[in-house]
Amino acid sequence: MLVALGLPVCVEAQSLGTDGGLPEPSRTTDRWVPSFRTLGQDAVDIVEAPFDLSSSERLLTLGASGLVLSTAAALDRPVYRYTSTRSGTVARTTGPLAAPGRWYDRVGPDRFALGTAGLLAAGGLAMQRRDWTRTSVRVVEALVYTKVVTGLAKSVLNRSRPFVGSGPLTADPGAFSSDHGKLSMPSGHTARAFAVASVLAHRAGRWYVSVPVYGVAASVGMERVRSGDHWLTDVMVGGALGYLIGRSVAASPATSGEVTYTPILGTDRVGLSVRF
């Protein structure tokens, strides 16, 4: 069908090796740790991400976000009431599911992230796994960026926490208050949990890693609502921010030995570029 349209089919193959041997290690990807230039570029990518969307993508994102948040906002008060009372069917059901979140809260989000990074770094050095050491750096990077973004967002939005008792709509945007009782949106604990989970899941690319790490992150969000520290929307926004930041820093160029496929679409040719 492509020939009938007058578009020649093109297939390109590029090898990273020489003389038919194994691919040569890349100076930018075959490192024990990412370069400072790479780390700085991640910060730039996070800042520029919203501006890289097309007009239609921005409208779709705003519409979907508005729908989800408006629905969640209507559930803020009833979800908090039924989960934080420690009695009733909902509280009894969510109690065991929130157990990992309670453990995470006792350990602390920063200790959890740094401990995870330390284990990955030590394991990578012991087993000569560069991908593990690079992932450990990505975990710390995601932790730092997430703390900055959520801290700034909390100071700008100044939303009251549930235990204040003034309702989910109480906020003082733009006041940059440091009052702990008004630093609710977004949930920092949930954001950091999802940031770490996102890095681990995307770097591993295996379901048996993704399922438990995202399960723990979801449990953290559930516990933050049950404890009365956050509204449902705080947790949802925090989880989304953490996921996006983690995914941004986890992205990396293809390492040696990987095969990547890139479609070629043009006015004069249609094909596939294979890089290996």
Secondary structure as UniProt FT lines:
FT   TURN            2..6
FT   STRAND          9..14
FT   TURN            19..20
FT   TURN            27..29
FT   HELIX           36..48
FT   HELIX           49..52
FT   HELIX           55..84
FT   HELIX           89..97
FT   HELIX           99..107
FT   HELIX           109..127
FT   HELIX           130..157
FT   HELIX           162..164
FT   TURN            168..169
FT   TURN            173..174
FT   HELIX           180..182
FT   HELIX           188..204
FT   HELIX           207..226
FT   TURN            227..228
FT   HELIX           232..250
FT   TURN            256..257
FT   STRAND          260..265
FT   STRAND          270..275
//
